[in-house]
C-alpha cells in the first residue's frame, strides 16, 4: 500500500475485501487516509455468512416467532439461522 501512496500517480483504493481478522484493512485505510481517500471494508462471502449466522443465533426474537418449549425454540432458531446463511450465499455457491 505504501507503494500505491508514494507513486507519483497514486492508485486510490476505495474498497478492500478481507476476512474479519485481517489487519490489512487498517494498514490500507491508514495509507489511503494520507491521500484523504476514504475506504470501505468488505468481507469475503464465507466470513460474511458466518457473521450473519452468528448474529442471527444471538438475536432476540419474539416468542411468537419461535413458539414452544425452550429446547424446541432453540432448535428452530438454529435451523432458521442455517437456512438464512444458505439463502444469503446461494448466489455465490
N, C-alpha and C positions, 0 to 999 in steps of 0.2 A: 504494500500500500504506500509505503514511503516513496517508492519509485514513481507511482502514479502522481503523487503530490509534487514531487520535486522536478518532474519533467517540465520543459519549457511550455509544452501544451498538455496540461494535466488531464487525466481521464477522470471524469466525475462518476461516482458510484452513488446511485440513489436507493438501490435495494440490494440486500445480500441475504442469501439463503444459507442457514446453518442449522445445526441441531441446537437444542436449548441450552446445552452446557458449554458451548463454544465461547472462547474469549475473542475469537476472530472479529465478531461484530464490534466489540468495544474498541479494538485496535483500529478497525476501518473507520468507525464513527469518529474517533479522535483525529485520524488523519484527514478525513473529509471536513471536519469542523475548522481546520486550518484554512480551508478553501471556502468556508462559510456555506458548505453544502450539507443539507440535512439528509439523513439516511433512515431507511426503514428496514427492520429485521423481519425476515420471513423464515418460517420453519419448513423443513422438508416434510413431506407428507406423512412419513412414519412417525416422526416426533409430534407433529401437529395432531395426528389422530390419537396418539396416546395421551396427549394433554387434554383433548376433548373428552376422551373416555374417563380420565381421572376426574375432570371437572363434573361430568355427569354423575359419576359414582358418588362424589362428595356433595352434590347439590341437594338442597332441601325441597322435596316435593310435597304437595298436599296429600293427605290421607286418602282423599277421593281419587287421586290419580293411580295410586297403588294400594287398593284396599286389601284387607285380610290381616292375618297374623303377621307379626314382625318378620319371622323367617320367610314367609311367603312373599311379603313386600320386598324384602332384600333380594330374594332370588329373581323376582320380576324386574326389579330395578337394575340388577346386573345384566339380565338379558336385554333390557332396554338400552343400556349403555353400550353393549357389544353391537347390537343392531344399529345404533346411531353411528358408531365408529365405522361399521361396514358400509353404511349408506354414504357417509362422508368421503370415503376413499374409493367407492365403486368406480368412479370415473377414471381413477389413476391405475387401478389394478387390471 
